[in-house]
Every structure is written in C-alpha cells, then in structure tokens.
Amino acid sequence: MVLSVLVHLNSLKSAVPAAFMLGLAPQYFTGIVGWRAVSAVFPERWFRAVDDRIWGTFQRVVEFFFESLTGTEIILYGDYNALEAKENVIYLCNHQSTMDWIVVDMMAIRAGCLGRCRFILKDGLKYFPLFGYYFNLHGGIYVKRGRNFDESNKQRIMRRLSNFREKKLRKRVAQHKKGCRTMETKPSSTTRVIIWMIVYPEGTRFKPKEPGLLLASRQFAENQVATAIPLTTVPQTDVTCLQQQTSQSLFSRAPGVHQVLSPRYKATYLMVQGLKGHAQAIYDVTIAYSGDLFRMPDGTILRETAPSMGDFLSGKCKQVHIHLRRIPMDGIPDDENEFQRWLHGVFQDKDKMLLDFYSASPEKQGRLHGEGHSSPLSIMSTLPAFLFSCGLMVPVFGTTLGRQYYWRTWIVGSLLCCFWMKFVTR
C-alpha cells in the first residue's frame, strides 16, 4: 500500500508540471493570435518583438519546471562564452530525446535570446493542437524528410529565411542612400532582430537500443555520397571505383558513427545559404545526459535511452553536459557536396566526444571535451514568469465563462489550426 502511494506521488512530479504548462496554452495562444490581428496594420517587426516577448515568458515557465524546480546541474564546455554575444546563429545539435528542445531553452536563456528560437520541424508536427499553428506563426519551418524533401520544401525554407534576411538588407540600402560612405555590417541594437534557427540534422532521435537505426543511417550516408558524384563526367568503367574511393575518404576519419546518426544535410545546407549575411555563426552543440550512463557489474558502460521530459521532471537526470563550438559563417563551405562532407565531419567529431563520455576510462567518462563549467540559473530568471502565469489561471478556471472559453479554445481552436495548416499554409 505504501509503495503504491509512493509510486503515484512520484508520477505527480511530471504530471503536475505537464498539466500546468499545457493548461497555459489557450491563454498564451489567445494573446499571441490577438496581437497578430491587431499588429497587421503595423510593421512586421512590431509583431515579432511582442511575439518573442510573449513566447519567451512561456518558455521561462518551462525553464522554471525543468531547471529551477528539478535542480539539475548544467555543465557547459567549449566556447560557452560566445553566449554573451547575442548574435544571429544557426543552432546545430545531436538529437536523442524530447529533452533536446528544453536544452535549447537552457542555452537561450543564458544568451538572453529566450523566445527568439525558431525550429526546423518535421512536417507532421504542424497538426499538433494549437502549438503546430503557432510554431509556423513564430517563424518555424516544416519540412518533409528523405525522398519527400522536394522543391516545395526548398522554396518554403528559402522564402521563410528571406523574411529575416531582407530586414537587414533594407536597412543597409537606406543607410547607403543617405550618403554613408560604407554600409554597416552590423545593425544597431535598437533595430536588430536576433534569431536562433534550430536544426537537428539527424532527422530522428538516436536510440541506443535500436542498432538497426544506426546501421540504416550509415547506409543512408554512403548512398548519399555515391549519388552526389556527377556520373556524366566520369567514364562508366571508373564510376564504381570513384564512388568507393569517395565514400572511403568521407568516413576515413572514423569507422562509421556509433553514438550519433549520420546527418541529412539538405535542410541544413539551405538554411546556411538562406541566412548568409544575416547569421554570424553556427553553434555546434553536443548534448549528453548523465541519466543515460549505466555501469554494469563488470565495469562495462552501457548507454541507456536518453531521459524523456517526464523522466527529467521526475528527477532521473542530475546533470546535463553541453559542449558548444562556435563556427564562423565564413568558414562554412558554399559548395553543396563540400558542405555535405563538412557536416558529416562535424557529426564524426560529436561521435568521438560521446564515445569518450560513455567510455569506461575514468579520465574520460561522464565529461565532454575541454574543461567543464557549472552554470547555475538564478530563480529570479524564471519565478516571475511562473507567478504571472499562475495569475492567468485564476480567471480561466475560477469562472464558468473562463472554463467555457478554455475548452472551446482547445477544441475549436485546434480544429481551425489544423485546417489552416492543411489547406492554407504552403
């Protein structure tokens, strides 16, 4: 009996925060959509500024539960001082759990950019109730994977990215017309729109208990290299030999990958091209969770499945290790084939880092490359947003009219959003 009670109480550690955060969705959704309607007659940057602030407030509530309340230690490695720059970046990361989304918040709040993150998302997520529509409104981009990544996906990515890039270009042109000798390469802080574009090139989560997924990923990478060779310029008798040599040169740095999946490069490449001249750097982020490192009785280290959001809220992960490498945009290859090879090299570096993290060596185990730096977050960074959100709950659940509004927004609003994403948004 006592054990059953303890199990149920432990489940509340994740159920109550999840219910609270989802319970806020109609209120924040109404505020943002209402502002979208009001701001239609104003410049686009007005909507973006307020939208980022509202969404950032909601994300601070998320941070309150996932970091402030759990007491999880965040350990940063590498170029973490770059977070102080508040620059436009492409955030490129390995993908293993739904928690990877929350880690973006953990990084962004330390950079003062919470609320300014836009995601490259799987196409199916656009039908997620309320949130699917909002991610698109906020500037996210939905793409189809693999063979379904067609010309419409490319056009959608470039069209959305151009919206951010053109704001800076228009300002440069205006300054030039006023007689400036040289156009500024960096906009002023009062007009600059800072964005983080988030992409997970692996396309799906790494699952250590599904070795077939890793094998399929490596085969995909080899096939991509083979099809990238322009066969029309090579004699037919030399095609097979050339493909084999190219494939071997690509994977010569390591015998395949073991702790990450081979990246799918197309969306990432288009994002880099679309943000040329606007983004200053790529943030190459590698994440490792202490909760998925398991030691066998014989000393062997096994990698377990990364903790989910529910596991994290239940206190099953005491530390999150995050390695940040800042790569200037001018160091990224422009040629598509070269970029593909470069991106594979990035993920092979991630693989080496994670192989050390999960190794049996005491000098390497449980830490990423470089010196780790514990980064505590002040409770005052999240508590005011939590208290404000509690205030939003009172009129909604404390009155009959509020409860009616709440459920109608969830049901009717979700249906309308799905209809909009299916038939209106392209």
Residue pairs with C-beta under 8 A, 6 or more apart in sequence:
10 314
11 314
13 313
13 314
13 315
14 309
14 310
14 311
14 313
14 314
17 65
17 69
17 313
18 309
18 310
18 313
20 61
20 65
20 389
21 61
21 62
21 65
23 393
24 58
24 61
24 389
24 392
24 393
25 129
25 130
25 131
25 410
26 130
26 396
26 405
26 406
26 409
26 410
26 413
27 389
27 392
27 393
27 396
28 54
28 55
28 57
28 58
29 130
29 134
29 409
29 413
30 409
31 54
32 51
32 54
32 55
32 134
32 137
33 137
35 47
35 50
35 51
35 54
36 47
36 51
36 137
39 46
39 47
39 50
44 163
44 167
45 167
45 191
45 193
48 139
48 193
51 137
51 138
52 115
52 116
53 115
54 115
55 115
55 138
56 114
56 115
56 116
57 115
57 385
57 388
57 389
58 385
58 389
59 105
59 108
59 109
59 114
59 115
60 109
60 114
60 381
60 382
60 384
60 385
60 386
61 382
61 385
61 386
61 389
62 102
62 105
63 102
63 105
63 106
63 109
63 114
63 377
63 381
63 382
64 382
64 383
64 385
64 386
65 313
66 72
66 102
66 105
66 106
66 309
66 312
66 313
67 74
67 106
67 377
67 382
68 377
68 379
68 381
68 382
68 383
70 312
70 313
70 315
72 312
72 317
72 318
72 319
72 320
73 318
73 319
73 320
73 374
73 376
74 106
74 319
74 320
74 322
74 374
74 375
74 376
74 377
75 319
75 320
75 321
75 322
75 367
75 372
75 373
75 374
75 375
76 322
76 323
76 324
76 372
76 373
76 375
77 321
77 322
77 323
77 324
77 367
77 368
77 369
77 370
77 371
77 372
77 373
78 323
78 324
78 325
78 368
78 369
78 370
79 324
79 325
79 326
80 322
80 324
80 373
80 375
82 281
82 283
82 324
82 326
83 107
83 110
83 111
83 324
84 111
85 111
85 280
86 111
86 112
86 113
86 194
87 194
87 279
87 280
87 281
88 164
88 194
88 195
88 196
88 275
88 278
88 279
88 280
89 196
89 197
89 279
89 280
89 281
89 282
89 283
90 196
90 197
90 199
90 268
90 271
90 272
90 275
90 279
90 281
90 282
90 283
91 104
91 107
91 117
91 196
91 197
91 198
91 199
91 282
91 283
91 285
92 199
92 201
92 268
92 282
92 283
92 284
92 285
92 346
93 100
93 103
93 104
93 198
93 199
93 200
93 285
93 286
93 287
94 100
94 200
94 202
94 206
94 260
94 285
94 286
94 287
94 347
94 350
94 354
95 200
95 202
95 203
95 204
95 205
95 206
95 261
96 205
96 206
96 207
96 287
96 289
96 306
97 205
97 289
97 305
97 306
97 307
97 308
98 308
98 309
99 289
99 306
99 307
99 308
99 309
99 312
99 317
100 200
100 287
101 119
102 309
102 312
103 285
103 287
103 320
103 322
104 117
104 196
104 198
105 114
105 117
106 320
106 322
106 377
107 283
107 285
107 322
107 324
108 114
108 115
108 116
108 117
108 196
109 377
109 381
110 375
110 377
113 194
113 196
116 194
116 195
116 196
117 195
117 196
117 198
118 138
118 139
118 140
118 141
118 195
118 196
118 197
118 198
119 135
119 140
119 141
119 197
119 198
119 199
120 140
120 141
120 143
120 157
120 197
120 198
120 199
120 200
120 267
120 271
121 135
121 140
121 141
121 142
121 143
122 142
122 143
122 145
123 142
123 143
123 144
123 145
123 148
125 132
125 135
125 142
126 132
126 133
126 135
126 136
126 142
126 421
126 425
127 418
127 421
127 422
129 410
129 413
129 414
129 417
129 418
130 409
130 410
130 413
130 414
130 417
132 417
132 418
132 421
133 417
133 418
133 420
133 421
135 142
136 142
136 421
136 425
139 160
139 163
139 164
139 195
141 156
141 157
141 160
141 161
141 267
142 156
143 149
143 153
143 156
143 157
143 267
144 150
144 153
145 203
145 204
145 264
146 203
146 264
149 266
149 267
152 426
153 267
154 266
154 270
156 426
157 267
157 270
157 271
157 274
158 270
158 273
158 274
160 274
161 197
161 270
161 271
161 274
161 275
162 274
164 193
164 195
164 275
164 278
165 274
165 275
165 276
165 277
165 278
167 193
168 187
168 192
168 277
168 278
169 277
171 184
171 187
171 191
172 183
172 184
173 183
175 183
175 184
176 183
186 192
195 279
196 283
197 271
197 275
197 279
199 267
199 268
199 271
201 263
201 264
201 265
201 267
201 268
201 343
201 347
202 217
202 260
202 261
202 262
202 263
202 264
202 347
203 261
203 263
203 264
204 213
204 261
205 306
206 213
206 214
206 259
206 260
206 261
206 306
207 213
207 305
208 292
208 302
208 303
208 304
208 305
209 305
213 261
214 257
214 258
214 261
217 257
217 261
217 262
218 256
218 257
218 262
220 262
220 264
221 250
221 251
221 262
221 263
221 344
222 247
222 251
224 265
224 340
225 243
225 246
225 247
225 250
225 340
226 243
226 246
226 247
228 246
228 336
228 337
228 340
229 239
229 242
229 243
229 246
231 239
234 242
250 341
250 344
251 344
251 348
253 345
253 348
254 348
254 351
254 352
257 347
257 348
257 351
258 351
258 355
259 303
259 350
259 351
259 354
259 355
259 357
259 358
260 347
260 350
260 351
260 354
261 347
262 344
262 347
263 343
263 344
263 346
263 347
265 339
265 340
265 343
265 344
268 343
269 336
269 339
269 340
269 343
272 279
272 282
272 329
272 332
272 339
273 334
275 329
276 329
279 329
280 328
280 329
281 326
281 327
281 328
281 329
282 326
282 327
282 329
282 332
283 324
283 325
283 326
283 327
284 324
284 325
284 326
284 327
284 346
284 350
285 322
285 323
285 324
285 325
286 322
286 323
286 325
286 350
286 353
286 354
286 368
287 320
287 321
287 322
287 323
288 320
288 321
288 354
288 357
288 358
288 368
289 306
289 307
289 317
289 319
289 320
289 321
290 317
290 318
290 319
290 320
290 321
290 366
291 304
291 306
291 307
291 311
291 312
291 316
291 317
291 318
292 303
292 304
292 305
292 306
292 307
292 317
293 301
293 303
293 304
293 357
293 358
293 365
293 366
294 301
294 302
294 303
294 304
295 301
295 302
296 302
299 360
300 360
301 358
301 359
301 360
301 365
303 358
307 316
307 317
311 317
321 357
321 366
321 367
321 368
321 372
322 368
323 353
323 368
323 369
323 370
332 339
332 342
333 339
333 341
333 342
353 368
353 369
356 364
356 365
356 367
356 368
356 369
357 364
357 365
357 366
357 367
357 368
358 365
359 365
395 402
396 402
396 403
396 405
396 406
397 403
397 406
